Amino acid sequence: MTAIGGYLFCKAGEAEGEDISITESFWSAWTFISDPGTHADVGKFRQRLVAVPLTMGGMLFFALLVGLMSDAVSARVDRLQRGASPVIEENHTIIVGWTPKTIPLVRELTIANKTRGLKRTIVVLGDKDKEEMDEDMRAALPNSERNGSKIVTRSGVPTETEDLRRCSAAMARAIILLSPGGLPSHEADSLVLHSALVMAYLSELKADIVVELAELDNVNLLKQVLSSLMNSPVKALPGTLKSSPLVSSEPTMLLHAGERVQKMVPVATGDFVMRMLVERALQPEIAAVAGELLQFEGSEFRFKRWPELVGKTFGEILYLFDNAIPCGMRKARPDSQGDYTLINPPPETIFEERDRLLVISEDEDSYQPGIPHAPEHAQYVPNMEKHSKQVLKILICGWRNDLQDVLRLIDNNVARGSEVIILSTKDEAAIKELKLGSSLHNVKLNYKYGDPLSMKVLEKLPLEQYDKSIILSDQNHATSSHSSTTTAMYIRHIQVQRGRSDSVIVAELPSSQEGAVQQVQKTWLNDSVQPEQLQAMVLAHLAEDSDVGAVLDEVVSDYGSNMISRSISAYSKPGEAFNFWDLQARAQNLGDIVIAHKCAEHENRWELNPLNKNEIIKWSEDDQVLVLTRPQV
């Protein structure tokens, strides 16, 4: 436009008899285009005919240019609002997936940050629009409830490495890969396995990766798949895979060349929820204390190194802490191939230089070794009848593919001659193929086909004979919460009509109910479990310290060292008076560690890690203690 306009302006000047050079004409044309006011100084008619169109063209050109620039800036701002920009953080926690447990998990992590005096950033990578995630987060977790933690959301999928890099995954301390909701368990696990393997291939990742799976069987599958890929002879596999995460049900901390090595921790949180549901039915006191241990506010399991304890036995260490209860050790393997945890080890176990002590305490700084207490190791023959296992009839309404683990837990907590009846719409032939009862010793397993939501089906069962009823929710059903409570209502109604009012009914309620609905539920439910909240607690503990997560998994399982409730008669005669140290000594003689007690002198409330361990308590016949048993070798 400048060249053509300059040429025409030069010719127009020559026609008017004006002596003007071509270069001066080009400059005049440019001023007409860039500044609309300059053409007013032109006095010749022919030159005005050239100047006016150039001025109008310049106005249109710059208007178009400004529009394009404005659109570009707007698009950039929009991309930033939608989370297209990279996250500039380090030592943060990344949650991959937007599910019903995402917000409860974020809440637990903010509480963990607060109790530890940290302000770690939490990044959520979800397949939902960023603005929607931010809105949901603000509604459920306003700034006043975030405990000073910064929460960042980004839209993306875990199988896209660029999305992971946009979340600064290479600088993260932990990554939690959530199982997607609303899908059948096998489909959800296939997506998670794919995402986990993608992360294993990313050499720049140094964070521990917590992988949530829907089915327990796939926990072992992930271990086997990753192990096979690590040992594959295919040359195309990246060399970094050899240093890819250690996959273990009991993850360990490895040290190589002074650097922290990455870990991958597969976990079936749904299995943990079911075990807690069973505990609430069979041993509600264990479920209550386990729930407290899962919270970041109050006493919890934690590991710590104590150089001053090196050379001491666990039996000596047990009586050194006024504000904590030693429960075990994290032992270092001599070949540097990872650590392993001993919960309630033999008293003669030596605490060595690289070991970490496992305790129950309120926080990191609330306890330290003190003057050793010298309790009386009084010998006492326990009254085993007071805490012997019972013969029970248990009804399970609903179905899960990994019921075998729950059945083993029930089998471990009841006496021989007990019976479990499973009521569900699962095909009976398919259930028989699973051979669920093949490994059970104390329980006889029966199956009834029918819909637990049908009153007619329930009326055909001898519900008055069942001591416990456990109601499972349908993971893929939007109204599963109402279904569970409706089934509980039918069962309670039938039992009361038949003269049975002391039966225990517990249910899995996927969504939290408020107000009147919650109050009504209490009329027919003895207890309930909210899966999303419980799963969030487990995942948060694994992200904070995977070793502690493994401890929580073991103490509510049917293997290793378990939490069990005992009558005080196991350690005391009625009316005896002694303090916590003496109680601990008597328990140690039986291979137990006392972690909580409930006594009449303290209003019959459970006290985890009692504050005043020197207080003399007069123990009554109905008092109870919660202990960690010694693993059977």
C-alpha positions, 0 to 999 in steps of 0.5 A, a space after each residue: 500500500 505504501 509503495 503504490 500510494 507513494 508512486 501515485 502521490 509522486 505522479 499526482 504532484 508532477 501533474 500539479 507541477 510540484 517538484 517531489 522526489 519518489 522517496 519523499 512520496 513514499 514517506 508521505 504515503 506512509 504518514 497518510 496510512 499511519 496517521 489519519 491527520 496528516 492528509 489535511 496538510 495536502 493542498 493540491 487536488 490530485 494529491 488529495 485524491 491519493 491521500 484520502 484513500 491511503 488514510 482510509 486504508 490505513 485506518 482499516 489496516 490498523 483496525 484489523 491489526 488491533 483486532 488480531 492482536 486483541 484476539 490473540 491476547 484473549 485466546 492466550 488469556 483463555 488458555 491460561 484460564 483453562 489451565 493450558 499453562 505449565 504449573 510452576 511448582 516443586 515438591 508438590 502432590 499431583 492427583 490424577 483423575 477427577 472422581 467422587 473421592 478427589 475432593 475428599 482426598 484434597 481435603 485430607 492432604 490439606 489437613 496433612 499439610 497443616 499438621 506437619 506445618 507445611 504449605 505444599 501445593 496440591 495439583 489436580 489433573 482431571 479430564 473435566 473442564 478446568 473451570 468446572 473443577 475449580 467451581 466444584 472445588 470452591 463449593 466443597 472446599 472454600 479457601 477458609 477450609 484449605 488450611 493454607 494449602 494452594 490448590 491448582 487444577 489442570 485439564 488433561 489425561 494421564 496417558 498424555 505425557 505432555 499433560 503430566 509435564 504441564 503439571 510439573 510431574 518431574 518436580 513432584 514428591 508424590 503422584 496419586 493415580 485414581 481409579 476412574 469412577 462410573 466404569 466396570 472394575 475391569 475397565 477402570 483397572 485397564 485404564 489405570 494399568 495403562 496410565 501406570 505403565 506410561 508413568 513408569 516409562 517417564 525417566 524424569 519422574 522421581 515422585 512416588 506413584 500411588 496407583 489405585 486399583 478397583 480389584 485386589 487381583 490387579 494389584 499383583 497383576 501390576 507387579 507382574 507386568 512391570 517386573 516383566 517389562 523391566 526384564 524384557 529382552 526387547 532393546 527398544 524398551 527405554 533403559 530408564 525402565 530398569 530403575 523404574 519404581 519398585 512395586 510392592 504391597 509393602 513399598 520400601 525406601 531405596 538409596 542409591 548413590 545418595 539419591 532417593 529412588 522412585 516407588 510405585 505403590 499399587 493399592 485396592 482401596 475398595 478392599 480396605 473399605 470392605 475390611 473396615 465394613 466387616 470390622 464395624 460389624 464384628 469388632 466396632 471398637 477396632 474400626 473406631 480406633 482404626 478410623 482415628 489412626 487414619 486421620 491426620 489430626 490426633 494420634 497416628 502411625 509414624 516412622 522416625 530415626 533415633 540414633 540414640 536408640 541404636 543397640 537397644 532391644 525393642 523390649 527396652 524401647 517399649 518403655 522409653 516414650 511417655 507421649 508415644 507407643 512404639 509399635 515396630 521397626 522399619 529394618 534396613 536390608 543389608 544388601 540395600 534392596 529395600 526396607 521391611 517393616 516389623 510390627 510388634 517384633 520379638 522383644 529381643 530385636 535389636 534397633 540398628 543404625 539405619 532402622 526407623 522406629 514405628 510409633 503411635 503419636 500425635 505429631 513429629 515433635 510430641 515425643 522423644 526417648 526419656 527415662 526408662 520406666 521399670 514396670 512389674 512384669 507380673 505373670 498372670 494367667 489370662 481368662 481366655 473365655 472372656 475374649 474367645 471368638 463367637 459362632 455367628 451367622 452373617 448375611 452379606 447383601 450385594 456382590 464384589 469380585 474380590 469378596 474372597 479377601 473379606 471372607 478370609 477376614 471374617 473366617 479369621 474373626 469367628 469361631 468354627 461353625 459360623 455361617 456366611 450367606 451371600 444374597 445377590 443377583 450374581 450368577 450362582 454358577 459363576 460364583 461356584 467357579 470362584 471357589 470362594 469357600 475353598 480356603 475357609 476353616 471356620 465358616 460355612 459359605 452359602 449363596 442365595 440368588 435374589 435382589 436385596 432390594 426386594 422385600 419378598 426375597 428378604 422375607 423368605 430368608 430366616 433373617 431373625 437368625 442372622 447376628 450380623 448383616 453387611 450391606 454392600 453398595 453397587 459401585 456402578 449405580 447412581 442410587 446405591 446409597 438409597 439402595 443400601 439404606 432401603 435394604 437395611 430398612 427392610 431387614 430391620 423391619 422383618 427382624 423386629 417383626 420376628 422378635 429380633 432386635 439386637 442384630 447388627 446391621 452395617 452398610 456401605 453408603 457412597 454419598 454423605 447424607 445430611 439432616 433428616 435423612 441421616 437421622 432416619 438412617 440411624 433408626 435401622 443402621 448400627 453403623 455405616 462406612 462412606 467409601 470415598 472418605 475412607 479411600 481418600 484417607 488411605 490414599 493420603 497416608 500412602 502419598 505422605 508416607 507409603 510405609 505407614 500406608 502398608 502398616 495400616 493395611 496390615 493391622 486390619 487384615 488377616 495376616 501379619 500383626 493385627 489389631 484385636 480387642 481383648 477383655 482386661 481379664 486377659 491381663 488383670 484380675 477384677 479390681 486390680 489397680 496399676 498403670 499403663 506401663 504395668 499393663 503394657 508389661 503384662 501384655 508383652 508377656 503374651 506377645 501383645 502391644 497395648 495401643 488403646 484402652 476403654 475403662 469405667 474410670 474414664 467414662 468408658 471411652 476409647 483412649 488411643 495412646 493415653 496421655 497420662 501413662 503413669 496414672 493408676 487405674 482400678 480395672 473393672 471386669 468390663 474394661 477392654 484394651 486394643 492390642 497389636 498381636 504378634 505375627 504367627 510364624 
